[in-house]
Amino acid sequence: MIADKSEYIRNWLFRANEDIAVIESLSNINIEFYTSTICFHSQQAVEKFLKAFLIFHDVDFPKTHDLDYLIMECQKFDKYSFEIDLKSLSDFGVSVRYPDDFYVPGVTETKE
C-alpha cells in the first residue's frame, strides 16, 4: 500500500472514531436529549468505516451516504463479514439534520 493511500485510510478511520467518541459522550450525558445527533453520528461512523474498507481495496465509489450501497460494495470482497442489517441507519445521514425533514428517534430506536 502506498503511503498516501495509507494516510488517506488513517484519516477516514480517525474521523469515524471521532463520531464514535461523540456517540459515547452524548449517550453518557442524557441520551433522550441527543437521539437524532447520536443516530446521525452512528450513520456517519459506519459510512466512514465502510469507505475506508473500500479504499483499502482500491474501490472508487460515488459521493454517497447510502450504507446499503456501500455494504453491497464491501460484500464483493468479504460477503460474510458484511451480512449485517443496519435497519434504517442510512436515513439518519441526512434526514435528521434538516428542519424540513424533522424526525426525532426515540431512545429505543437510537440504541438499536
N, C-alpha and C positions, 0 to 999 in steps of 0.2 A: 504494500500500500504506500502510495506516495505521501510525503509529509503534509502537503496541502490538504489532501483528502482526509488524512488522519486528524488534522486540526479542525477541519470542517465538521467531521463527525463529533469530535470532542465538544465543539460549540453547540451542536444540536443537543447533545446529552446534558451539557451544562444548563441550557435553557429548560429542558424537560425537568431536570432536578430542581430548578428554581420553582417551577409550577408545583412540584410535589411539596416543596417546603411551604409554599403559600397554603396549599390544601391542609397540611398538618397544622400550621399555625391557626388558621381560621376554624378548623374543626375543634381545636382545643380551647378556643375562646368562648364561642357561643354559636354553635353550628346553625341554629334556626335563623339567625340573622344574616347568614352568608351562604345560603344554599345555592343561589344562582352563580355566585362567584366561585364557589367550590366546584360546581359542575363544569363551569367554563374552564377552569384550570385543569380539571381532570381530563377533559377533552383535549386541551392543548398539550398536556404531558403525553398522552397516548399518541397523539398525532406526531409529536416530535420524536418519540422513541421509534415509531414505525418508519418515519422518514430517515432517521439515522441508519436503521437496518437496510433500507433500500439503497441509500447512498453507499454503504459498505459493499453492497452487491452491484454497484455501478448502474443502478436503475434510474433513468430520468423519469420524473413524474411532473404532472402539471401542478400549478398552484391550486391546492385544494384543501378543504377541511373535511372531506368525506372519508371517514375512517373505514367504512365498508370497502371502498375502492382501494385504500392503502393496504388493508388486510388481504384483499384478494391478490394484490401485487406481491405481498410478503409470502403468501401461501405458495407461490410459484417456486420458492426456494426452500420452504420448510412448512409443509402443509399441517403437520400435527401440532406444532408449537403455536400456530395461529388459528386453531379451532376454538375461538372464543366468541361469546355473544356480548357485544358491547351495548346491547339494548338500543336506546335512543341517544347514546352519548354524542353521536355526530351532530345532533340538533343543538347541542349546547355550545358548539363552536361559534355560532353566530346568533341564534335566536334569543338567547337570554341577555345579549349585550345591548339591544336596542329597544327603546321605549315603545315603538310601534308594534313590536312582537313580544310584548311584555308577558313573561311567564316566570313564576317563582316556583321551583320544585319544592316538594315537601322534604322533611328530614329523611324519611324512609327512602324516597327516590334518590336523594343525594347520597346516602350511604351505599346504595346499590351501585 
